[in-house]
């Protein structure tokens, strides 16, 4: 199960169930996919095919939705 937290600008922001415990979010679109750590600060973990411009746009969206992402993580994973 990989619950979607939100979609914006063609990107899907979601979690994979039963993955590592460090808080993070996955992002996917037709152009590529990436993973961002949410703690201790928002930081790119992995990137596949996104340009620097796209990564900057995605990071801005993660920052904008940080509280929503953390709340969704805590609700989904119970911590």
Buried (B, 14 or more C-beta within 10 A) or exposed (E): EEEEBBEEEEBBBBBEEEEEEEBBBBBBBEEBBBBBBBEEEBEBBEBEEBEEEBBEBBBEBBEEBEEEBBEBBEEEEEE
